[in-house]
Amino acid sequence: MATEPTHVNERAHMTQTEMSMIIRQLTHLMAERLTNAAALARSAATCSAEGNATAAVEIALGLDQPLFEAATLLNAMALIDRVASD
């Protein structure tokens, strides 16, 4: 069982190995989201090139969620890096 910090401002410390594992997992998850977004963008471009603007817009609107998730994962990585360097 983990011990509680004795002081409110006391920070938990992460080992370099733990940080590397977390960053590796976050980058993997981010790459998955971006791969999905790229596939959606290619599909939207194909529809647009074929003259189906309505389908292109519908597909492109699906980019919002994977891009938001990728940005959130990026922000998490930046926060972990910043906290680790403090």
KOLGU-357335 format. One record per atom (N, C-alpha, C, O): residue number from 1; z, y, x; atom name. Coordinates in Angstrom, 1 decimal. Each point is the difference from the previous one (the first is absolute). Example, Ala and Ser with C-alpha at 12.3 -4.5 7.8 and 13.67 -1.06 7.14 Angstrom:
NODE:1:7.8:-5.7:13.2:N
NODE:1:0.0:1.2:-0.9:CA
NODE:1:0.0:1.2:0.9:C
NODE:1:0.7:0.0:1.0:O
NODE:2:-1.4:1.1:-1.4:N
NODE:2:0.0:1.1:0.9:CA
NODE:2:0.8:1.1:-0.8:C
NODE:2:0.1:1.1:0.5:O
//
This chain:
NODE:1:0.0:-1.2:0.8:N
NODE:1:0.0:1.2:-0.8:CA
NODE:1:0.0:1.2:0.9:C
NODE:1:0.7:0.1:1.0:O
NODE:2:-1.5:0.9:-1.4:N
NODE:2:-0.1:1.2:0.8:CA
NODE:2:1.2:0.9:-0.2:C
NODE:2:0.6:0.0:-1.1:O
NODE:3:-0.2:0.7:2.2:N
NODE:3:1.2:0.9:-0.1:CA
NODE:3:-0.5:1.3:-0.5:C
NODE:3:-1.1:0.5:0.3:O
NODE:4:2.0:0.2:-1.1:N
NODE:4:-0.3:1.3:-0.5:CA
NODE:4:0.2:1.0:1.1:C
NODE:4:0.9:-0.2:0.8:O
NODE:5:-1.7:1.3:-0.7:N
NODE:5:0.3:1.1:0.9:CA
NODE:5:1.4:0.5:-0.2:C
NODE:5:0.4:0.2:-1.1:O
NODE:6:0.3:0.2:2.2:N
NODE:6:1.3:0.5:-0.2:CA
NODE:6:0.0:1.5:-0.3:C
NODE:6:1.0:0.5:-0.4:O
NODE:7:-2.1:0.1:0.6:N
NODE:7:-0.1:1.5:-0.2:CA
NODE:7:-1.3:0.2:-0.8:C
NODE:7:-1.0:-0.7:0.2:O
NODE:8:1.1:1.7:-1.1:N
NODE:8:-1.2:0.2:-0.9:CA
NODE:8:-1.2:0.4:0.8:C
NODE:8:-1.1:-0.5:-0.4:O
NODE:9:1.2:1.2:1.4:N
NODE:9:-1.2:0.4:0.8:CA
NODE:9:-0.4:-1.0:1.0:C
NODE:9:-1.0:0.2:0.7:O
NODE:10:1.7:-1.3:-0.5:N
NODE:10:-0.4:-1.0:0.9:CA
NODE:10:-1.3:-0.7:-0.4:C
NODE:10:-0.1:-0.4:-1.2:O
NODE:11:-0.8:0.3:2.1:N
NODE:11:-1.3:-0.6:-0.4:CA
NODE:11:-0.1:-1.5:0.5:C
NODE:11:0.6:-0.3:1.0:O
NODE:12:-1.3:-0.5:-1.8:N
NODE:12:-0.2:-1.3:0.5:CA
NODE:12:-1.2:0.1:1.0:C
NODE:12:-0.9:0.8:-0.1:O
NODE:13:1.0:-1.7:1.1:N
NODE:13:-1.0:0.1:1.1:CA
NODE:13:-0.9:-1.3:-0.1:C
NODE:13:0.5:-1.1:-0.3:O
NODE:14:-1.7:1.4:0.5:N
NODE:14:-1.0:-1.1:0.0:CA
NODE:14:-0.4:-0.3:1.4:C
NODE:14:-0.3:0.9:0.8:O
NODE:15:0.2:-2.2:-0.5:N
NODE:15:-0.5:-0.4:1.3:CA
NODE:15:-1.5:0.3:0.2:C
NODE:15:-0.7:0.1:-1.1:O
NODE:16:0.2:-0.1:2.3:N
NODE:16:-1.4:0.2:0.2:CA
NODE:16:-0.8:-1.1:-0.6:C
NODE:16:-1.1:0.2:-0.6:O
NODE:17:1.6:-1.4:0.7:N
NODE:17:-0.7:-1.2:-0.6:CA
NODE:17:0.0:0.1:-1.5:C
NODE:17:-1.1:-0.2:-0.6:O
NODE:18:2.2:0.6:0.0:N
NODE:18:0.0:0.2:-1.5:CA
NODE:18:-1.0:1.1:-0.4:C
NODE:18:-0.8:-0.2:-1.0:O
NODE:19:0.8:1.3:1.7:N
NODE:19:-0.9:1.1:-0.3:CA
NODE:19:-1.5:-0.5:0.1:C
NODE:19:-0.8:0.4:-0.8:O
NODE:20:0.5:-1.1:1.9:N
NODE:20:-1.3:-0.5:0.2:CA
NODE:20:-0.5:-0.9:-1.1:C
NODE:20:-1.1:0.1:-0.5:O
NODE:21:2.0:-1.0:0.0:N
NODE:21:-0.3:-0.9:-1.1:CA
NODE:21:-0.3:0.8:-1.3:C
NODE:21:-0.9:-0.3:-0.7:O
NODE:22:1.7:1.3:0.5:N
NODE:22:-0.1:0.8:-1.3:CA
NODE:22:-1.3:0.8:0.1:C
NODE:22:-0.8:0.0:-1.0:O
NODE:23:0.5:0.6:2.1:N
NODE:23:-1.2:0.8:0.2:CA
NODE:23:-1.3:-0.9:-0.1:C
NODE:23:-1.0:0.3:-0.7:O
NODE:24:1.1:-1.5:1.2:N
NODE:24:-1.1:-1.0:-0.1:CA
NODE:24:-0.2:-0.4:-1.4:C
NODE:24:-1.2:0.0:-0.4:O
NODE:25:2.2:-0.2:-0.4:N
NODE:25:-0.1:-0.4:-1.4:CA
NODE:25:-0.6:1.2:-0.8:C
NODE:25:-0.9:-0.2:-0.8:O
NODE:26:1.4:1.4:1.1:N
NODE:26:-0.5:1.2:-0.7:CA
NODE:26:-1.5:0.3:0.3:C
NODE:26:-0.7:0.3:-0.9:O
NODE:27:0.3:-0.5:2.1:N
NODE:27:-1.4:0.2:0.4:CA
NODE:27:-0.9:-1.0:-0.7:C
NODE:27:-1.1:0.3:-0.4:O
NODE:28:1.6:-1.6:0.3:N
NODE:28:-0.7:-1.0:-0.6:CA
NODE:28:-0.2:0.3:-1.5:C
NODE:28:-1.1:-0.1:-0.6:O
NODE:29:2.2:0.5:-0.1:N
NODE:29:-0.1:0.4:-1.4:CA
NODE:29:-0.9:1.2:-0.2:C
NODE:29:-0.8:0.0:-1.0:O
NODE:30:0.8:1.0:1.9:N
NODE:30:-0.8:1.1:-0.1:CA
NODE:30:-1.5:-0.3:0.2:C
NODE:30:-0.8:0.4:-0.8:O
NODE:31:0.5:-1.3:1.7:N
NODE:31:-1.4:-0.5:0.2:CA
NODE:31:-0.5:-0.7:-1.2:C
NODE:31:-1.2:0.2:-0.4:O
NODE:32:2.0:-1.0:-0.3:N
NODE:32:-0.4:-0.7:-1.2:CA
NODE:32:-0.4:1.1:-1.1:C
NODE:32:-1.0:-0.2:-0.6:O
NODE:33:1.9:1.2:0.5:N
NODE:33:-0.3:1.0:-1.1:CA
NODE:33:-1.3:0.8:0.4:C
NODE:33:-0.8:0.2:-0.9:O
NODE:34:0.6:0.1:2.2:N
NODE:34:-1.2:0.7:0.4:CA
NODE:34:-1.3:-0.8:-0.1:C
NODE:34:-1.0:0.5:-0.3:O
NODE:35:1.2:-1.8:0.5:N
NODE:35:-1.2:-0.9:-0.1:CA
NODE:35:-0.4:-0.1:-1.5:C
NODE:35:-1.2:0.0:-0.3:O
NODE:36:2.2:-0.1:-0.6:N
NODE:36:-0.3:0.0:-1.4:CA
NODE:36:-0.6:1.4:-0.4:C
NODE:36:-1.0:0.0:-0.8:O
NODE:37:1.5:1.1:1.3:N
NODE:37:-0.6:1.3:-0.4:CA
NODE:37:-1.4:0.1:0.5:C
NODE:37:-0.9:0.5:-0.7:O
NODE:38:0.6:-1.0:1.9:N
NODE:38:-1.4:0.0:0.6:CA
NODE:38:-0.9:-0.8:-0.9:C
NODE:38:-1.1:0.4:-0.2:O
NODE:39:1.5:-1.6:-0.2:N
NODE:39:-0.8:-0.8:-0.9:CA
NODE:39:-0.3:0.7:-1.3:C
NODE:39:-1.1:0.0:-0.5:O
NODE:40:2.1:0.7:-0.1:N
NODE:40:-0.2:0.7:-1.2:CA
NODE:40:-1.0:1.2:0.2:C
NODE:40:-0.9:0.2:-0.8:O
NODE:41:1.0:0.5:2.0:N
NODE:41:-0.9:1.1:0.3:CA
NODE:41:-1.4:-0.5:0.1:C
NODE:41:-0.9:0.7:-0.4:O
NODE:42:0.7:-1.8:1.1:N
NODE:42:-1.3:-0.6:0.2:CA
NODE:42:-0.6:-0.4:-1.4:C
NODE:42:-1.2:0.3:-0.2:O
NODE:43:2.0:-0.8:-0.7:N
NODE:43:-0.5:-0.4:-1.3:CA
NODE:43:-0.4:1.2:-0.8:C
NODE:43:-1.0:0.1:-0.7:O
NODE:44:1.8:1.0:0.8:N
NODE:44:-0.3:1.2:-0.7:CA
NODE:44:-1.3:0.6:0.6:C
NODE:44:-0.8:0.5:-0.8:O
NODE:45:0.7:-0.5:2.1:N
NODE:45:-1.3:0.5:0.6:CA
NODE:45:-1.2:-0.8:-0.4:C
NODE:45:-1.1:0.6:-0.3:O
NODE:46:1.3:-1.9:0.1:N
NODE:46:-1.2:-0.8:-0.4:CA
NODE:46:-0.3:0.3:-1.4:C
NODE:46:-1.2:0.2:-0.3:O
NODE:47:2.2:0.0:-0.6:N
NODE:47:-0.3:0.3:-1.4:CA
NODE:47:-0.7:1.4:0.0:C
NODE:47:-1.0:0.2:-0.8:O
NODE:48:1.5:0.7:1.5:N
NODE:48:-0.6:1.4:0.1:CA
NODE:48:-1.5:-0.1:0.4:C
NODE:48:-0.8:0.7:-0.5:O
NODE:49:0.6:-1.5:1.6:N
NODE:49:-1.4:-0.1:0.6:CA
NODE:49:-0.9:-0.6:-1.1:C
NODE:49:-1.2:0.3:0.1:O
NODE:50:1.7:-1.2:-0.9:N
NODE:50:-0.8:-0.6:-1.0:CA
NODE:50:-0.1:0.8:-1.3:C
NODE:50:-0.6:-0.4:-1.0:O
NODE:51:1.1:1.6:1.0:N
NODE:51:-0.1:0.9:-1.1:CA
NODE:51:1.0:-0.1:-1.1:C
NODE:51:-0.1:0.6:-1.1:O
NODE:52:1.2:-1.4:1.4:N
NODE:52:1.0:-0.2:-1.0:CA
NODE:52:1.2:0.8:0.4:C
NODE:52:1.0:-0.5:0.5:O
NODE:53:-1.1:1.8:-0.8:N
NODE:53:1.1:1.0:0.3:CA
NODE:53:1.3:-0.3:-0.7:C
NODE:53:1.1:0.1:0.6:O
NODE:54:-1.2:-0.6:-1.8:N
NODE:54:1.2:-0.2:-0.8:CA
NODE:54:0.8:-1.2:0.6:C
NODE:54:1.3:0.1:0.2:O
NODE:55:-1.9:-1.1:0.2:N
NODE:55:0.6:-1.2:0.6:CA
NODE:55:0.6:0.5:1.4:C
NODE:55:1.1:-0.5:0.4:O
NODE:56:-1.9:1.3:0.3:N
NODE:56:0.5:0.5:1.3:CA
NODE:56:1.3:0.7:-0.1:C
NODE:56:0.9:-0.2:0.8:O
NODE:57:-0.8:1.1:-1.8:N
NODE:57:1.2:0.8:-0.2:CA
NODE:57:1.1:-0.9:-0.4:C
NODE:57:1.2:0.1:0.5:O
NODE:58:-1.4:-1.1:-1.4:N
NODE:58:1.0:-0.9:-0.5:CA
NODE:58:0.6:-0.8:1.2:C
NODE:58:1.2:-0.2:0.2:O
NODE:59:-2.1:-0.3:0.7:N
NODE:59:0.4:-0.8:1.1:CA
NODE:59:0.8:0.9:1.0:C
NODE:59:1.0:-0.3:0.5:O
NODE:60:-1.6:1.5:-0.2:N
NODE:60:0.7:1.0:0.9:CA
NODE:60:1.4:0.4:-0.4:C
NODE:60:0.8:0.2:0.8:O
NODE:61:-0.6:-0.1:-2.1:N
NODE:61:1.3:0.3:-0.5:CA
NODE:61:1.1:-1.1:0.4:C
NODE:61:1.2:0.3:0.0:O
NODE:62:-1.7:-1.5:0.3:N
NODE:62:0.9:-1.0:0.4:CA
NODE:62:0.5:0.2:1.5:C
NODE:62:0.9:-0.8:0.4:O
NODE:63:-1.5:1.7:0.3:N
NODE:63:0.4:0.3:1.4:CA
NODE:63:1.4:0.6:0.0:C
NODE:63:0.7:-0.1:1.1:O
NODE:64:-0.3:0.8:-2.1:N
NODE:64:1.3:0.7:0.0:CA
NODE:64:1.2:-0.8:0.4:C
NODE:64:0.7:0.4:0.9:O
NODE:65:-0.5:-1.6:-1.5:N
NODE:65:1.2:-0.8:0.3:CA
NODE:65:0.0:-0.5:1.4:C
NODE:65:1.0:0.1:0.7:O
NODE:66:-2.1:-0.8:-0.2:N
NODE:66:0.1:-0.5:1.4:CA
NODE:66:0.1:1.1:1.0:C
NODE:66:0.7:-0.2:1.0:O
NODE:67:-1.3:1.3:-1.2:N
NODE:67:0.1:1.1:0.9:CA
NODE:67:1.4:0.6:0.0:C
NODE:67:0.6:0.4:1.1:O
NODE:68:0.0:-0.3:-2.3:N
NODE:68:1.4:0.5:-0.1:CA
NODE:68:1.0:-1.0:0.7:C
NODE:68:0.8:0.5:0.8:O
NODE:69:-1.0:-1.8:-1.0:N
NODE:69:0.8:-1.0:0.7:CA
NODE:69:-0.2:0.1:1.5:C
NODE:69:1.0:-0.1:0.7:O
NODE:70:-2.2:0.2:-0.2:N
NODE:70:-0.2:0.1:1.4:CA
NODE:70:0.7:1.2:0.6:C
NODE:70:0.6:0.0:1.1:O
NODE:71:-0.7:1.2:-1.8:N
NODE:71:0.7:1.2:0.5:CA
NODE:71:1.5:-0.2:0.0:C
NODE:71:0.6:0.5:0.9:O
NODE:72:-0.1:-1.2:-1.9:N
NODE:72:1.4:-0.2:-0.1:CA
NODE:72:0.5:-0.9:1.2:C
NODE:72:1.0:0.3:0.6:O
NODE:73:-1.8:-1.3:-0.3:N
NODE:73:0.3:-0.9:1.1:CA
NODE:73:0.0:0.8:1.3:C
NODE:73:0.8:-0.2:0.9:O
NODE:74:-1.8:1.1:-0.7:N
NODE:74:-0.1:0.8:1.1:CA
NODE:74:1.2:0.9:0.2:C
NODE:74:0.5:0.2:1.1:O
NODE:75:-0.1:0.4:-2.2:N
NODE:75:1.2:0.9:0.0:CA
NODE:75:1.2:-0.8:0.4:C
NODE:75:0.9:0.5:0.7:O
NODE:76:-0.8:-1.8:-1.2:N
NODE:76:1.2:-0.8:0.4:CA
NODE:76:0.0:-0.3:1.5:C
NODE:76:1.0:0.0:0.7:O
NODE:77:-2.2:-0.3:-0.1:N
NODE:77:-0.1:-0.2:1.4:CA
NODE:77:0.4:1.2:0.8:C
NODE:77:0.7:-0.1:1.0:O
NODE:78:-1.2:1.3:-1.4:N
NODE:78:0.4:1.2:0.6:CA
NODE:78:1.5:0.3:0.0:C
NODE:78:0.6:0.4:1.0:O
NODE:79:0.0:-0.7:-2.2:N
NODE:79:1.4:0.2:-0.1:CA
NODE:79:0.8:-0.9:0.9:C
NODE:79:1.0:0.4:0.6:O
NODE:80:-1.4:-1.7:-0.6:N
NODE:80:0.7:-1.0:0.9:CA
NODE:80:-0.1:0.5:1.5:C
NODE:80:0.9:-0.1:0.7:O
NODE:81:-2.1:0.5:-0.4:N
NODE:81:-0.2:0.5:1.4:CA
NODE:81:0.8:1.2:0.3:C
NODE:81:0.7:0.1:1.1:O
NODE:82:-0.6:0.8:-2.0:N
NODE:82:0.8:1.3:0.2:CA
NODE:82:1.5:-0.4:0.1:C
NODE:82:0.7:0.6:0.9:O
NODE:83:-0.2:-1.4:-1.8:N
NODE:83:1.4:-0.4:0.0:CA
NODE:83:0.3:-0.8:1.3:C
NODE:83:1.1:0.2:0.6:O
NODE:84:-2.0:-1.0:-0.2:N
NODE:84:0.3:-0.8:1.2:CA
NODE:84:0.0:0.8:1.3:C
NODE:84:0.7:-0.3:1.0:O
NODE:85:-1.4:1.5:-1.0:N
NODE:85:0.0:0.8:1.2:CA
NODE:85:1.1:1.0:0.0:C
NODE:85:0.2:0.7:1.0:O
NODE:86:0.6:-0.6:-2.1:N
NODE:86:1.1:0.9:0.0:CA
NODE:86:1.2:-0.5:0.9:C
NODE:86:1.0:0.6:0.0:O
//
